[in-house]
Amino acid sequence: MQNSIGPDHNTAPAGWRWAPAWVLAFVILWPAPGYAEGVLVLGALAAIVKLLLARFRGGAQLLSAPAWALTSVLFFAYWLPEAVSAFDAVDPARAFKEAAVDLRYLPFLWLVAAAVADEGGRRKTFGGLAIIVFVWTLDALAQAVSGTSPLFFGIDSIKRAISGHGMCSEEAVAAVDRLSGILGPCNLKFGPMLASMSPFALYFAAKRFGAWGWFVASLLIGAVVLLAGARAAWVVYGLVLLWSGWRVLGVKRLIAVFAAGAVALALLGVFVPQVGERIERTMQLVSTKESGVDTALSGRTRIWSAALCMYRTHWVNGVGARGFREAFPACDPAAGSLAAWGEGPALHAHQVVLEVASETGTFGLVLWLAGLALGWRAWRFAPPDAREHARPAMLALAATLFPLNTHLAFYSTFWGGLALMLAALYAGSLLGRETEAAEPHA
């Protein structure tokens, strides 16, 4: 049977073994967006050259046909709504420019999927992502103790030496009220980022060190996610713990973990003012007054009302991807009053379904649902070993997209790039070259 499969199906061609390095470099450089974008573009160009050359010798050497198809389908489910929304967007020039620029993601996603298409690539990529998450976690714990993130301090020092000024303004540093980690006080996305990437670290810890390894890793990462202060990240991390924990610990011990987490949250609420403030604000959700609910959600109900207004008035293809801020004043239900977030319009819908509906309309909703359905179908019909390969990426993607939560903007460079990378990791690890080779013998 081994001879019938052939060695080339499970061994990446010379030169493509660098694909995991591209992925890890992209993630490592997220704190420096310009350099991360440079890695993405260079990786996309390398992927185009490599894939075009390989098609003449058998593209399955790099990426299986099903993985190639699913990666492309998931990308177009994201990109086509953006492109179609540009035709009558609030700001057509910007919308067309954003759609054209985002085409760079497609070849990069092929590279990401190819990085995890075999056992060696998955081990390097998923293991590398786990190590990155652990480094971020330890760095944030150091910030919790000392008040400064060592990694961000190093990045900021390099920036000052090169340009004469730091990564963040003095005002942003003074205003920060939570752990900001490696991203720094002017980019408060650390909590959501860590929560979304946590499955790679938890699965790595469980595989290497068993239940105790999972427990210690979940405790350390959970402490940082709580201190980072983003309640949406708390929800994402709770989903990650629920899904990964019951497989490692079983139901009874997992309940004990969540009970310990609730006690830890209560203690942090007492001793850490910022966490206590968020707990108190969240408790206002039980208020019967609309103003109390809106305060608990940091002004989200006002934003969501505006998003629904945009969908009603532009129900076919929306107001244009990233056009929310321009369309907001016309749909603001409380125009003229100071918003919970301060001056200026809302920048995005803060919820994935409403973001897609308001910015890309019914056309976008249909394509996003089609992409999700095809992704689920691939999981449903994949063999058990393929599902096991893809489980960390699947959980990271599913928790990030969980609709009963608030979200960062999926049509932004940072969060859109993270979500698309997770989608490609899922497609490549679920439909790897071993899976395709094994199908005729299943």
URCOR-V288227 format. One line per field, one symbol per residue. psi: psi as a letter, one per 20 degrees, with the letter a starting at -180 (. if undefined). A space follows every 10 residues. Layout:
BEGIN
psi: ???
END
This chain:
BEGIN
psi: hhhhgqhihj pqqphiiigh hgghggghjh inhghghggg ghhgghgggg hghhhijnii hgpqghgggg ggghghhggg hgghihhkrh nhghghgggg hiihhghhhg gghhhkirgg ggggghgghg ggggggghgh hhhhgiipog ghggghgggh hgiirahqrh ghghipkrpi bhirijmljg ghggghihhh gghgghhhjb hhggggghgg ghgggghiio hhhggghggg ggghhhhghr gghhghghgh hgggggghhg iohgghghgg hhiihiqiph hgghghjljh hgghghghgg ghiligkajp pjjghhighi joilpiqprh ibqrrqhrik pgghggghhj ahgggghghg ggghghgggh jqqghhghgi gghggggghh iohlrqqroi krgghggggh ghghhgghhh lrhhghhigi j.
END
